Structures are given as C-alpha cells and as structure tokens.
C-alpha cells in the first residue's frame, strides 16, 4: 500500500470509482517496487531480475565505426537486484539461480527496458530469460 510500482505495459483493467481512475491488476503483472526516482533502485518482485545492460560496441571487430541505428542491442549485463523468487505449490519461495554482481547472457527480446537518471540502460526480465551466467 502506498508504494510506487512498475507494471507490465498492457496489464490490468481500468475502472473509475468515486470519480477517480484506478487500475486493477494481478500481482504477477507488477514488475517491481521503486524505492526512489531512479530505476537502479528498483526492487524486482517474484522471479524477476534487474540487469544493468552492457554498453554496445562503437566498432566492429574489423574496425568499422557504427552509428546508433546499426549498433547491435547487447544481451549481456550485470545483475543489479533479484526478486525473492516465485512461490511453489506449498507457498515457499524458490530462490533464484543468479545473484547481484553476476554477469549474465539473456534472451534478446525479453523483459522491459528502462533508462536510469544517469542515462544507463537497465532491463527487468524473468530469471527464465537468463540463458547463462558468464565467468
């Protein structure tokens, strides 16, 4: 109650009650809780992971300089925060397989993208969209 939340773009049903608009949604549609005005401080919920996206390279391996539109979207990043895990059938939390500080490879088109106040790119996705932990 009273927390500022981030939720899936197409989630919920809008209703009007006492001349005020509200959004009713499932708990699973809430991505995280914002503890400040910066996305880097987001607390992911359930089985979600907040990742700081690695910077895209400005050059190809052959040395060609890339423009912003031709840079390939990176799918590697550093885990900033993890949710508490999803609930099993008995109501127990299942811990996530990654932890803050891990460098991970994730599914290219998964999750929701956000930009921090300093311009840093972040993505929030389900842990099942993390394909590998890199050493």
PLY file of the C-alpha trace (Angstrom):
ply
format ascii 1.0
element vertex 135
property float x
property float y
property float z
element edge 134
property int vertex1
property int vertex2
end_header
0.00 0.00 0.00
1.35 3.40 -0.99
4.38 2.03 -2.87
5.28 3.30 -6.32
5.26 0.29 -8.64
6.32 -0.54 -12.18
3.96 -2.82 -14.08
3.62 -4.50 -17.45
2.58 -2.15 -20.23
-0.69 -3.87 -21.16
-1.59 -5.19 -17.70
-4.70 -4.54 -15.69
-8.18 -3.19 -16.14
-9.02 0.47 -15.74
-12.02 1.28 -13.53
-13.50 4.52 -12.26
-14.53 4.66 -8.61
-15.59 7.80 -6.69
-14.63 9.96 -9.69
-11.09 8.58 -9.60
-9.41 6.31 -12.12
-7.83 3.10 -10.81
-6.05 0.13 -12.32
-6.83 -3.38 -11.11
-4.16 -5.95 -11.91
-2.78 -9.31 -10.90
0.21 -9.33 -8.58
2.24 -11.13 -11.25
1.85 -8.11 -13.57
3.79 -5.91 -11.14
7.45 -5.92 -12.18
8.95 -4.17 -9.18
8.74 -1.52 -6.49
10.51 1.82 -7.00
12.25 2.86 -3.81
13.49 6.15 -5.34
13.10 8.07 -8.60
15.91 6.07 -10.23
15.31 2.67 -11.83
18.65 1.40 -10.48
16.98 1.32 -7.05
14.06 -0.84 -8.23
13.25 -3.87 -6.10
12.22 -6.65 -8.53
9.35 -8.88 -7.46
8.90 -12.65 -7.61
11.17 -14.29 -10.21
12.34 -11.06 -11.86
15.90 -9.75 -12.21
17.12 -6.15 -12.70
20.12 -6.04 -15.05
22.42 -3.16 -15.98
22.87 -3.58 -19.74
26.42 -3.71 -21.09
27.42 -0.87 -23.40
27.08 -1.61 -27.13
30.35 -1.53 -29.04
31.05 1.51 -31.23
33.20 -0.52 -33.65
33.05 -3.87 -35.39
35.88 -6.37 -34.96
37.20 -5.18 -38.34
37.35 -1.59 -37.05
34.29 -0.08 -38.77
32.62 2.65 -36.73
28.90 2.00 -36.11
26.10 4.57 -35.92
23.47 4.40 -33.17
20.97 2.72 -35.51
23.39 -0.01 -36.62
24.70 -0.94 -33.18
23.53 -4.39 -32.15
21.45 -4.42 -28.99
23.57 -6.10 -26.30
22.18 -9.12 -24.48
24.83 -9.19 -21.75
24.66 -7.32 -18.49
25.35 -7.26 -14.77
22.67 -8.29 -12.28
21.86 -5.35 -10.01
19.00 -6.84 -7.96
16.91 -10.01 -7.83
13.41 -10.73 -6.60
12.71 -13.12 -3.73
11.72 -15.92 -6.14
8.40 -17.39 -7.15
6.14 -19.33 -4.81
5.88 -23.11 -5.11
2.65 -25.07 -4.56
3.23 -25.08 -0.79
3.79 -21.31 -0.61
7.57 -21.48 -0.19
9.87 -19.12 -2.10
12.15 -20.74 -4.68
15.47 -18.85 -4.65
16.75 -17.53 -7.97
19.76 -19.04 -9.71
21.56 -15.70 -10.16
22.73 -13.12 -7.66
23.65 -9.42 -7.73
27.04 -8.84 -9.33
26.75 -11.79 -11.75
27.39 -11.14 -15.44
24.69 -12.84 -17.49
23.62 -13.52 -21.06
19.88 -13.03 -21.52
17.26 -13.50 -24.21
17.50 -10.66 -26.75
13.81 -9.71 -26.86
12.82 -10.43 -23.25
11.77 -8.07 -20.48
11.12 -4.38 -20.13
13.78 -1.76 -20.80
14.35 1.31 -18.62
16.79 4.20 -18.58
18.33 5.36 -15.30
18.57 9.03 -14.33
22.23 9.00 -15.41
21.37 7.56 -18.85
22.39 3.98 -18.01
20.25 1.28 -19.65
18.56 -1.35 -17.49
16.29 -4.29 -18.25
13.95 -6.22 -15.97
13.17 -9.77 -17.00
12.16 -13.13 -15.59
15.04 -15.32 -14.44
13.91 -17.92 -17.01
15.03 -15.44 -19.70
18.60 -15.57 -18.37
20.36 -18.07 -20.61
23.77 -18.28 -18.91
25.91 -16.85 -16.18
29.25 -15.75 -17.66
32.52 -16.15 -15.80
0 1
1 2
2 3
3 4
4 5
5 6
6 7
7 8
8 9
9 10
10 11
11 12
12 13
13 14
14 15
15 16
16 17
17 18
18 19
19 20
20 21
21 22
22 23
23 24
24 25
25 26
26 27
27 28
28 29
29 30
30 31
31 32
32 33
33 34
34 35
35 36
36 37
37 38
38 39
39 40
40 41
41 42
42 43
43 44
44 45
45 46
46 47
47 48
48 49
49 50
50 51
51 52
52 53
53 54
54 55
55 56
56 57
57 58
58 59
59 60
60 61
61 62
62 63
63 64
64 65
65 66
66 67
67 68
68 69
69 70
70 71
71 72
72 73
73 74
74 75
75 76
76 77
77 78
78 79
79 80
80 81
81 82
82 83
83 84
84 85
85 86
86 87
87 88
88 89
89 90
90 91
91 92
92 93
93 94
94 95
95 96
96 97
97 98
98 99
99 100
100 101
101 102
102 103
103 104
104 105
105 106
106 107
107 108
108 109
109 110
110 111
111 112
112 113
113 114
114 115
115 116
116 117
117 118
118 119
119 120
120 121
121 122
122 123
123 124
124 125
125 126
126 127
127 128
128 129
129 130
130 131
131 132
132 133
133 134
